[in-house]
Amino acid sequence: MPATIVLTGRLASDPERRSTNSGTTVVELVIPNDSGWGEHKVTTWWRATLFGKRAEVAAEYLRKGSWVTVTGDPAVEEYERRAGGKGFSPKIKASSWEFVGPKVEAGASAPRPAGTPPNSYSSDDSVPF
């Protein structure tokens, strides 16, 4: 049975948009997650990948600093570090995402989340919640 992960945080950068050879839109979001405190604080940099219409909407409305919740399947990608040796990067193949705060306009900094209910966009548009 596959695992599912739910990650909430502020985007560390604007969404990175590209297209596959077949024309499918792909967007990557970078979401840092801190654990520990003081000198024991560790930041894990998650990369969430969105595909298709979900990706197009994310690229249009999300900006650096946007609060977002991403749900999907976790994975670990192995890579070669510049200084040598192997590194590992946690990833999420996203099945849905939601705004946690208000929309961020281009060029504006993201406000803190308000007490308003989140707007959402998921892979199942027929469900009203």
N, C-alpha and C positions, 0 to 999 in steps of 0.2 A: 504494500500500500504506500503510495507516495506521500511525502510530508508536505505540509503547507506552512508558509511563514507569513506573518503580518508584520510589517515594518512601518513605523511612523517617524517622520523627521522633516527637517528643512533641507531642501535641495542645496547641495554644495556648489552647483554650477547650473547654467542654463541647460535644458535638454539638448542632447546631441542627436541630430536627425540625419538619417541616411536612407537609402532605398536598396532593396535587393535587385538582382538582375531581372526578376519578374515584375518589378515595380511596387512591391509591398513596402510600405513605410515601416522603418524600424527606428525607435527612439530609445536612447539609454539615459537613465537618471542616476545620479550619484547621490547617495544618502548616507551621511556619516552617523555612526551610532557610538556613543561614549559609554564606557563602563569604568567603574572604579572612581577614585578621587585623588586629588593631590598628585604626589609623585607616582602613584599607582594607576593613574588615569590612562586608559587605552582607548584609541579611536579605531573602529572597524569601518572601512569604506565599502559599503554595499553598492553594487551596480545592478539596477533593475532594468530589464529589457522589455519593451512594449512593442507589439506588432499591429499592423493594420489600422483600422479606424481609431482604436484606443490610442495608438501612438500619434496619429495625426492630431487628435484633440489635445493630448498632453503637450505636444510641441507648440500648439497654438496658445494655450492658456497658462502653462507652467513657466516659471522663471526662477533664477537663482534666489533662494530664500523662501520659496513657496513651501508651506506646510502641506505634506501629502502623506497618505497611507497607501502602501502598495501591498497587494496580496498575491502570492504565487508559489511556485515550486523552487526550493533552494538548490543551489549547486555550488561547486568549488572549481575555479579555473586555475590551472597551474601555469606559471610563466617563468621566464629566465630573468633574474635581476640584473641590472646594469653592472653592479659590482661582482656579479657571478653568483652562482647558486640558484636554487629554485625558490620561488615565492608562490603564495596562494592567495587568491582573491575570491571573496564570497559574492555570489550572484543570485538574482531572483529572475526567473522567467515569469513575468507578471501576467496574471489572468484578469486583474482589475486594479483600479486605483481610484482614490477619492481625494477631493480637496478637504483639508482640515480647517483651513481658514479662508478668508476672502481672496478673490482673484487679485493677482499682482499685475499691474499695468507695466508695459515695457518701459524700462528706464527707472522704475520706481523700486524702492526697497520694500520688502514684504512686511506688512504689519503683523503684530502678534495675533494669534487666533482669537476671535471674538466668541461670545456665547451663543452664536447663531448655529443652527444645525448645518452639518457639512453638505456641500453639493457633491454629487458623485457621478462617475461614469464607469460602468462595468461592462463585462462582456455579454450580459443578459439585460437588454434594454426593456424587456417586457415586465420586469419586476420593479414596482414603483418605490422600493426602499433599498 
